[in-house]
């Protein structure tokens, strides 16, 4: 029998690893490097530690042995309870239409689904690969994900704003955008016929106001950014066209013969816990028991602390976001993105290198198709790492000597 939990029970100053041994947590010191390059979502761990028992899943030895889940569904390896949980979550949040007229395809994270979408949208009879474009600054991994297979079906076409070929294309629209956090729409303006993949990984209330229920042809979501459970490796696509959904399912079948049912079971359980808590609103339930309220407060506090430090610096600046009415919270607020899109000033030409001199790993603007004066900084790290980062940049002054190149 396997028992899956949302998080390990609290153990002072230790962290469990997979083989059952105990590994001490390493608190960053002023001399250690801090990795804020990757978006590893540790920020919500404390919430899920409190919910550990509620999110426990028991799997017996004979359970989940078949490849098959629901042969009546286009995505035959998706558990019915996961499909129902995903539909319920989108109804609660109101960020996307996922009703019975849509086809849901589950994947091993949205990375696999992105590849599946490219496969499904690419013409199979074209003599040349279709171009894949995205407006800069675009997600740094899009280019590599398009090019890694050296596919004859598709190829990287660069910045969508500059695309002017009279050829078919696929545009990737990321909203909110990774890295800069702004809401995006398609911008490619050319004579070629275009298809669009909407990557909505961060379109959740803790990161941005929910302004509308999207109903695009193909939308990608990932559980890792919704709740922080990146290790479960679950993403899903909401697709209108059944043929596109079938082709995406075929791609996943050929690349991994489906998706782990253990992960699907755990995700369905955790989504159920989130949705159940919102149905209890009006009882004595504390607001911190509601996941999106807790996670939004956490992101807001981090942004407020970061802006307070950056506002005192004449070498750094941050993107700003307008206040917008959120249909989920019924309040007006600004965005609190998962990443800070930071610009270095005062003669600093390479923000990534500048941060490395402070022993902070970030992702430089070149990876996102823009100037190296910009860098993406993850705000999803553990509290101790985030606080150490604030300490280091609070000590930056223009009269100190740095290697600025």
C-alpha positions in Angstrom: 0.0 0.0 0.0 1.2 3.5 -0.9 0.2 6.6 1.0 0.6 9.9 -0.8 0.4 13.2 1.1 0.5 16.8 0.0 3.5 17.5 2.1 5.5 15.8 4.9 4.5 16.5 8.5 6.5 19.3 10.0 9.9 18.2 11.2 12.1 20.9 12.8 15.0 21.8 10.6 14.9 18.7 8.4 13.5 17.8 5.0 12.6 14.2 3.9 14.0 12.9 0.7 12.7 10.0 -1.4 14.7 7.1 0.0 13.4 7.8 3.5 16.6 9.3 4.9 16.6 12.7 6.6 18.5 15.5 5.0 19.0 18.8 6.9 17.7 21.9 5.3 20.5 24.2 4.2 19.8 27.8 5.3 21.5 30.2 2.9 24.4 32.1 4.4 25.8 35.5 3.2 28.6 33.5 1.4 26.4 30.9 -0.3 24.8 31.1 -3.8 21.0 31.5 -4.1 19.3 30.0 -7.1 16.5 32.3 -8.2 16.9 31.2 -11.8 14.3 28.4 -11.8 10.6 28.8 -10.9 10.6 25.9 -8.4 7.4 26.7 -6.4 8.4 26.2 -2.8 6.6 29.3 -1.6 3.3 27.6 -0.7 4.8 24.7 1.2 3.6 25.9 4.6 0.0 25.9 3.5 0.1 22.3 2.2 1.9 21.1 5.4 -1.2 22.2 7.3 -3.4 20.4 4.8 -1.3 17.2 4.9 -3.9 14.9 6.3 -6.7 16.3 4.2 -4.7 15.6 1.1 -3.6 12.1 1.9 -4.3 9.5 -0.8 -4.2 5.7 -0.1 -3.2 3.5 -3.1 -3.4 -0.2 -2.6 -1.0 -2.6 -4.3 -3.5 -3.8 -6.9 -4.7 -0.3 -7.8 -4.0 1.6 -11.0 -2.3 -1.2 -12.8 -3.8 -0.8 -16.3 -2.6 1.6 -19.0 -6.3 2.4 -19.6 -8.5 4.7 -17.7 -11.6 5.7 -19.7 -11.7 4.4 -23.2 -14.9 6.4 -24.0 -12.8 9.6 -23.7 -10.5 11.0 -26.3 -7.7 11.2 -23.7 -8.1 7.5 -22.7 -5.4 7.5 -20.0 -7.0 10.4 -18.0 -8.8 9.3 -14.9 -12.5 10.4 -14.9 -12.0 11.9 -11.4 -9.2 14.1 -12.6 -11.3 15.4 -15.5 -14.1 16.2 -13.1 -11.8 17.9 -10.7 -10.3 20.1 -13.4 -13.7 21.1 -14.6 -14.7 21.9 -11.1 -11.6 23.9 -10.4 -12.2 26.1 -13.5 -15.8 26.6 -12.5 -14.7 27.8 -9.0 -12.0 30.1 -10.3 -13.8 31.2 -13.4 -10.6 31.6 -15.4 -11.4 29.2 -18.3 -14.3 27.4 -20.0 -13.8 23.7 -19.5 -17.4 22.3 -19.9 -18.6 19.1 -21.6 -18.2 20.7 -25.0 -14.4 20.8 -24.5 -11.8 18.1 -24.6 -9.3 17.9 -21.8 -5.9 16.2 -22.5 -3.7 15.5 -19.5 0.1 15.5 -19.8 3.3 15.2 -17.9 3.4 18.9 -17.1 2.6 21.6 -19.7 6.0 21.0 -21.3 4.9 17.7 -22.8 1.5 19.3 -23.7 3.3 22.1 -25.5 5.2 19.6 -27.6 1.9 17.7 -28.2 0.2 20.9 -29.3 2.9 21.7 -31.8 2.6 18.2 -33.2 -1.2 18.5 -33.4 -1.2 22.0 -35.0 1.6 21.4 -37.6 0.5 20.5 -41.1 1.5 16.9 -41.9 1.8 17.4 -45.6 3.7 20.7 -45.8 7.1 20.6 -47.6 8.6 23.0 -45.0 8.3 23.2 -41.2 5.7 25.6 -39.8 7.2 28.6 -37.9 6.6 28.9 -34.2 6.7 32.5 -32.9 6.2 34.4 -29.6 6.4 38.0 -28.7 9.5 39.0 -26.8 10.1 38.9 -24.0 9.0 35.3 -24.4 9.3 32.3 -22.1 13.0 31.3 -22.3 12.3 27.6 -22.9 10.0 28.0 -25.9 12.9 28.2 -28.4 14.7 25.2 -27.0 11.6 23.1 -26.8 10.9 23.9 -30.4 14.4 23.1 -31.6 15.4 20.2 -29.4 13.8 17.5 -31.6 15.0 19.1 -34.9 11.5 18.3 -36.1 10.6 18.4 -39.8 7.1 19.6 -38.7 8.0 22.9 -37.0 10.8 25.3 -36.4 11.5 28.4 -34.3 10.4 31.6 -36.1 11.5 34.2 -33.5 9.7 37.3 -32.3 6.0 37.4 -33.2 6.1 41.2 -33.6 8.7 40.9 -36.3 7.3 37.9 -38.1 6.4 39.0 -41.7 6.6 35.8 -43.8 3.8 34.8 -46.0 3.7 31.4 -44.5 1.7 29.5 -41.9 2.7 30.0 -38.3 1.9 29.0 -34.7 1.9 31.8 -32.2 2.4 31.1 -28.5 0.6 33.6 -26.3 1.5 33.5 -22.6 -0.9 35.3 -20.3 0.2 36.4 -17.8 3.5 36.5 -19.6 6.6 34.7 -18.3 8.9 36.6 -17.6 7.3 40.1 -17.4 3.8 39.3 -15.9 1.8 41.3 -18.3 -1.4 40.0 -19.9 -0.9 39.2 -23.6 -2.8 38.8 -26.8 -1.7 37.6 -30.2 0.4 40.2 -32.1 1.6 38.4 -35.2 0.5 40.5 -38.2 1.2 38.9 -41.5 -0.5 37.3 -44.5 0.2 33.7 -43.4 -2.5 31.7 -41.7 -1.9 31.5 -38.0 -2.8 29.1 -35.2 -2.5 30.1 -31.5 -1.5 28.2 -28.4 -2.6 30.1 -25.2 -0.2 29.2 -22.3 -2.2 30.2 -19.2 0.1 28.6 -16.6 0.0 31.6 -14.4 -3.7 32.6 -14.9 -4.6 32.0 -11.3 -5.8 34.5 -8.7 -2.6 34.6 -6.6 -0.7 35.9 -9.6 -3.1 38.2 -11.4 -6.7 39.4 -11.3 -9.1 37.0 -13.1 -10.7 39.4 -15.6 -12.6 36.9 -17.8 -13.3 33.3 -18.5 -11.1 32.4 -21.4 -12.6 30.3 -24.2 -9.7 29.9 -26.6 -9.2 27.0 -29.1 -6.3 25.6 -27.2 -5.3 26.5 -23.6 -2.5 25.0 -21.5 -2.5 24.9 -17.7 -0.1 23.3 -15.2 -0.7 22.1 -11.7 2.8 23.1 -10.6 2.1 26.8 -10.9 -1.5 26.5 -9.7 -0.8 24.9 -6.3 3.0 24.5 -6.2 3.0 20.7 -6.6 5.7 20.7 -9.4 6.8 17.2 -8.5 3.5 15.6 -9.5 4.2 16.6 -13.1 0.6 17.1 -14.2 -0.6 19.6 -16.7 -3.7 19.8 -18.9 -4.9 21.2 -22.1 -8.4 22.4 -22.8 -9.1 21.9 -26.5 -12.1 22.8 -28.7 -11.3 20.7 -31.8 -11.6 17.0 -31.2 -9.1 16.2 -34.0 -6.5 18.4 -32.3 -7.2 16.7 -29.0 -6.8 13.3 -30.6 -3.5 14.2 -32.2 -2.3 15.6 -28.8 -3.3 12.4 -27.1 -1.5 10.4 -29.8 1.7 12.3 -29.2 1.5 11.6 -25.5 0.7 8.0 -26.2 3.8 7.6 -28.4 6.1 9.6 -26.0 5.1 8.2 -22.6 2.1 5.8 -23.1 0.0 8.1 -20.9 0.5 9.9 -17.6 1.1 8.5 -14.1 -2.2 7.5 -12.5 -0.7 8.0 -9.0 0.0 11.6 -9.9 -3.5 12.0 -11.4 -5.1 10.6 -8.2 -3.1 12.9 -6.0 -3.9 16.0 -8.1 -7.6 15.1 -8.2 -7.6 14.9 -4.4 -5.8 18.2 -3.8 -8.1 20.0 -6.3 -11.0 18.6 -4.4 -9.7 19.9 -1.1 -9.3 23.4 -2.7 -12.8 23.4 -4.1 -14.4 22.0 -1.0 -13.0 24.8 1.1 -14.6 27.4 -1.1 -18.0 25.7 -0.8 -17.6 26.2 3.0 -17.3 30.0 2.7 -19.6 31.7 5.2 -18.8 29.2 8.0 -16.2 29.8 10.6 -13.5 29.0 8.1 -10.5 31.3 8.4 -9.4 33.1 5.2 -6.0 31.4 5.5 -7.7 28.1 5.0 -8.6 29.2 1.5 -5.7 28.4 -0.8 -6.0 31.2 -3.2 -6.5 33.8 -0.4 -3.4 32.4 1.3 -1.3 32.2 -1.8 -2.3 35.7 -3.0 -1.4 37.2 0.4 1.9 35.4 0.2 2.7 36.8 -3.2 1.5 40.3 -2.3 3.7 40.4 0.8 6.8 39.3 -1.3 6.1 42.0 -3.9 5.6 44.7 -1.3 8.9 43.8 0.4 10.8 43.6 -2.9 9.4 47.0 -4.1 10.3 48.6 -0.8 13.9 47.5 -1.3 14.2 48.3 -5.0 12.6 51.7 -4.6 15.6 52.7 -2.5 18.0 51.6 -5.2 19.2 53.7 -8.1 20.6 50.6 -9.9 17.5 48.5 -10.1 13.9 48.9 -11.3 10.8 46.6 -11.6 7.9 46.3 -13.9 4.7 47.9 -12.7 1.1 46.6 -13.1 -2.2 48.4 -13.2 -5.0 47.6 -10.7 -7.8 45.5 -12.2 -11.1 44.2 -11.0 -10.9 40.4 -10.2 -14.1 38.5 -10.8 -12.9 35.7 -8.5 -12.1 37.9 -5.4 -14.6 40.6 -6.3 -11.9 43.2 -5.5 -9.6 45.4 -7.4 -5.9 44.7 -7.1 -2.6 44.7 -9.1 -0.8 41.6 -10.3 1.7 39.8 -8.2 3.6 37.7 -10.7 5.6 34.6 -10.0 8.7 36.3 -11.3 10.1 39.8 -11.0 11.2 41.3 -14.3 14.1 43.4 -13.2 16.1 46.0 -15.1 19.6 47.1 -14.1 20.5 50.7 -14.5 23.5 53.0 -13.8 25.8 51.6 -16.5 25.1 47.9 -15.7 24.9 46.2 -19.1 24.5 42.6 -17.9 22.0 42.2 -15.1 22.5 38.4 -14.9 26.3 38.8 -14.4 25.7 41.6 -11.9 23.4 39.4 -9.8 25.9 36.6 -10.0 28.5 38.9 -8.4 26.0 39.0 -5.5 25.9 35.2 -5.6 22.4 35.2 -6.9 21.5 33.1 -9.9 18.9 34.7 -12.2 18.0 34.3 -15.8 19.3 37.0 -18.2 17.2 38.9 -20.8 19.0 37.3 -23.7 17.2 34.0 -23.0 13.9 35.9 -23.4 14.8 37.6 -26.6 15.6 41.0 -25.1 18.5 43.1 -23.8 20.8 41.7 -21.1 20.0 44.7 -18.9 16.9 42.7 -17.9 16.7 39.6 -15.8 14.0 37.3 -14.5 14.1 36.7 -10.7 11.9 33.9 -9.2 9.7 34.9 -6.3 8.6 31.3 -5.7 11.6 30.2 -3.5 11.6 29.3 0.2 11.2 32.2 2.6 14.8 32.0 3.8 16.2 32.3 0.3 13.9 35.1 -0.6 14.8 37.0 2.6 18.5 36.5 2.0 18.0 37.9 -1.6 16.3 41.0 -0.1 19.2 41.5 2.2 21.8 41.3 -0.6 20.1 43.8 -2.9 19.3 46.2 -0.1 23.0 46.6 0.3 23.5 47.7 -3.3 24.5 51.3 -3.7 25.9 53.2 -6.7 29.0 54.3 -4.8 30.1 50.7 -4.3 32.4 49.1 -6.8 31.0 46.2 -8.8 32.0 44.4 -12.0 29.3 46.0 -14.2 30.0 44.0 -17.3 
